[in-house]
Amino acid sequence: MHTVLEKSLKTTLLSLLSLSFQITTAAPSKEIPVNETNLPVFQKIVKGKVVDQKGIPVPGVNVVIKGTTKGVQTDIDGSFAIEVPNDGTILVFTFLGMEDQEIPAGNSTLKVVMKEVGEQMNEVVIVGYSKIKKESLTGSLQTLDSKKIVDVTTPTVENMLAGKASGVYVNTGGGQPGAVAKIVIRGKTTVNGSTDPLWVIDGVIVGNSSANMNPSDIETLTVLKDAASTAVYGSQGANGVIVVTTKSGKTGKAVINFSAKTAMTTLNNGNFKIMNGSQLYDLYDSFENKQAFENVWWWNPELRNKNFDWWDNATQTGIAEDYNLSISGGGENFKSYVSVGVYKETGAVKGYDYKKYNGLMKFEYKPNTWFTLRPQVNLTRETTYDQQHSVGALYGNMPWDSPYMEDGSLVGNAPNPTWVNTTGSNYLYDLQWNYGESENYTVRANLDFDIKFTSWLTFSSVNNYIFGNSNSSYYTDPRSSGGLAVKGRIEDNFDTYNRIYTNQLLKFNKSFGKHNFNAIAGYEWNEYNRKFSQGIATGIPPGIVAPDAAAVPEKVGGGRQQWAVQSLLSNINYSYDNRYLAQVSFRRDGASNFGKNAQYGNFYSISGGWNIHNEAFFHADYINNLKLRASYGSVGNRPNSLYPHLPLYSFSKSSYNESPGALISQLANPDLSWEKTFTAGVGLDVSFFKRVNITLDYYNKNTSDLLYYVPLPGVIGVTGIWRNVGAVNNRGFEASINVDIIKGDNFNWSVDANIGTNKNKVTSLYGDRKQIIVGDGSGVSGSANKLLTPGKDVDSWYLTEWAGVDPTNGKPQWFTTNAAGERVKTSSYADASKNQKVIGTYTPDFFGGFSTTLNYKNFDFSAIFSYSVGGQIYNYARAEFDSDGAYNDRNQMVLHSGWSRWEKPGDIATHPQALYDNSSQSNKASSRFLETGTYLKMRSITLGYNVPIPRLNISNLRLYIAGENLFTISHYSGVDPELPPTYNDATQQYIISGVATQVYPSTRKIVLGLNLTL
């Protein structure tokens, strides 16, 4: 069935691509007679060369006579020759990712400099429902073009942003194929709500993720950070906004782009090393109380030679493949961009396959001068097949225990009399049959149009419908340990949703002398509907995956969810003589998940800028840009819960006499309102020598009326109520710099770097509460706690304080507080745990990234690094694998560099004496397991070569080799200090917890690829 579906999808996408190619390469029926019959006889040939700002030739640029479809493309050297009727003929130069240029043919050889989108002051930036010249901006934002995004091998956009934008903290998704990163912009503005930024794709608010879009379809990605940029998004802008513009068709002959790359992936376990058979034997042999086991059947010196490598058995060189094909082009009245993408990856841990298919059709039809129609459809199919080897077992299973009998057959279910760990289970036995699979479909369709009333007034309509459907199945065989008791289990999940989004805008853009106004006013509606169900059945014959064959319908479940937001919005940008800039925005939002007394909220911003370099008194010629910016405004945040304001009842899943029963589960709060964030910021943009660009920003964010589930006495039947309580402050500084060190005809070298720092603190709680102890978000029993208290970071660790090892006897020690209030050492964990304290925070001191790019003739080289300095990780994994003998049912880790274990009186050691079944509680939650979060990571390094093949009509062929995630420099003892997001069952969202458990390691990649332009 899967094969049939894949073939059908591929056939459909290729058919659509073929249709688009025919449409793109054929001029509109009315355009040929109108344009070509009116052209005079061609009298001259104009020659020229097209280069980028660094002087590098740009092949594949469309050169078209304005108002016609007559045109050529530049060759590998950027050169072109075109026939024109006269010197006054206007030539239009277009290329994806660069600004269009219109230049008269003239009477001499042309040299055309193409400017990259995102680099120039006269660039038009899409921000806040409108397009504004970068020089006129008053807000804080950063734009990345497609070249700076798609330089890593991953199917998700989120993973590509690490280290590339100042103030944007990215926790990448780990090494499992398809895993998604978590993004935080300018710190956490909430204590238990979502920190995800808002994503806007082609003018459509799609939610808090990139909506499974194909990264190769991105033309620009802009991160909006301050109130001046985000306030126009109102209640959805508190965590920042990421605005994505996808590629569009350009005027001229069809341009075909094809890219392919294959990556070989291997696991990167960092500094974490587990013991082999001899190392584990030596550890057990060092136990002072080894008499507890030295007479059991399994203890003998032969254990040193038993060394089954669970990691080697379960891992492989994974393969990732990424293919993309696009066709774009058109005439003055019709343009199109069509693309298909295929991404496949087999995991470096065996048994996991991920596939993703993308298709985008984007058209622009302009039948006359006042009307433009812009339909587009985006299709995505994502599948996983999960028969993955157990990552937890790879960490924990002993090297003394082999999954295979002497005859090669698998060891069966627990208990295993042949294993040292007799309570352990051989996951390979279950893996013979058990598996899971999932399938997700997303359709995102737009029907947008513009009506141009005058040269300065336009009505713009964006109308979007998103449909998503997902299903997953999990099969547990009756012969496996999980299915033995119930004679097998089948679980089926079905989930479908849709989003309806529309905004209707009036856009005003007019100049009066030196005064320029750019304004919008409009209405917006955003609606979400979801329906999901679950069915679980038990008692199935082996190998049967149809629930009809099950004997017992074990469980059914499901639900429906809805929400809606409607808004009135406005924004005005003003500039005087391109020197003095001002901006004002106002938005009024109404949301369905707030109380009737507070359902609507108002959000605003005001900002200003001063282009000092445009002043008459400014005569520093070496400074080509100097702008001072300032802003203040408010944004909001909605709760994760859809119905926190309503009185709710829960219906018991069991019944009384086959009749349902209901209990009150939530009290109403009709006054429940938005989390409100007020942000002030100042910034400075400076460029000099036309080589150096620097941006500096400082901000101060105050968030109040935090949405919090306040506990209530259980005697009333409910445990809490949603209220607006407490406040959080974030202050930070950001800096970015770009330097073109060398700019020449054959050699160019540039460097980019950014840094961000954010200081977070709780400023108030509810009532007279001075502190609230909360879990660490990992969901692991026995892990750490965090403390919410005024003056401290939201991610402050609250732990028993570790005091090291007593050198006289090797016992663990902690700090406690005596009657005099002094901190003193104790060997009693219970006593020390009564006097816990705040010890450090997960928030880093500063973080960022840097990169370099070199071009020499046809060669190109680039390298990208990211870093984080400060912050402390709670390494819970050490509680299990660095347990000092407390756990004898799992393997242990090799001591990290600089660590030592106590062996005799007088030893100054980091680790206490190891004992079999150690009861000293040395591995219980304490600051012992807090470790540095500082790291430097090499994201990617690439070497490419551009090959000209004019005889095959290939404008450019680029071959390259790349390495990704090749090394991480860190003193952290775990797998990776860049922790992947953790799923929190309570909030049903992925969070950044700062807790390291048994994570899927990140992967190193060696990549071979090519880019082809026709």
Secondary structure, 3 states (H helix, E strand, C coil): CHHHHHHHHHHHHHHHHHHHHHHHHCCCCCHHHHHHCCCCCCCEEEEEEEEECCCCECCCCEEEECCCCCEEECCCCCEEEEEECCCCCEEEEECCCECCEEEECCCCCEEEEECECCCCCCCEEEECCEEEEHHHCCCCEEEEEHHHHCCCCCCCCHHHHCCCCCCEEEECCCCCCCCCCEEEECCCCCCCCCCCCEEEECCEEEECCCCCCCHHHEEEEEEECCHHHHHHHHHHCCCCEEEEEECCCCCEEEEEEEEEEEEEEEEECCCCCECCHHHHHHHHHHCCCHHHCCCCCCCCHHHHHCCCCHHHHHECCEEEEEEEEEEEEECCCEEEEEEEEEEEEECCECCEEEEEEEEEEEEEECCCCCEEEEEEEEEEEEEEEECCCCHHHHHHCCCCCCCECCCCCECCCCCCCCCCCCCCCCHHHHHCCCEEEEEEEEEEEEEEEEEECCCCEEEEEEEEEEEEEEEEEEEECCCCCCCCCCCCEEEEEEEEEEEEEEEEEEEEEEEECCEEEEEEEEEEEEEEEEEEEEEEEECCCCCCCCHHHCCEEEEEEEEEEEEEEEEEEEEEEEEECCCEEEEEEEEEEEECCCCCCCCEEEEEEEEEEEEHHHCCCCCCCCEEEEEEEEEEEEEEECCCCCCCCCCEEEECCCCECCECCEEEEECCCCCCCCEEEEEEEEEEEEEECCCEEEEEEEEEEEEECCEEEEECCHHHCCCEEEEECCEEEEEEEEEEEEEEEEECCCEEEEEEEEEEEEEEEEEECCCCCCCEEEECCCCCCCCCEEEECECCCCCEEEECCEEEECCCCCCEEEEEECCCCCEEEECCHHHHHHHCEEEEECCCCEEEEEEEEEEECCEEEEEEEEEEECCEEEECHHHHHCCCCCCCCCCCECCCCCCCECCCCCCCCCECCCCCCCCCCCCCCCHHHEEECCEEEEEEEEEEEEEEEHHHCEEEEEEEEEEECCCEECCCCCCCCCCCCEEECCCCEEECCCEECCCCCEEEEEEEEEEEEC
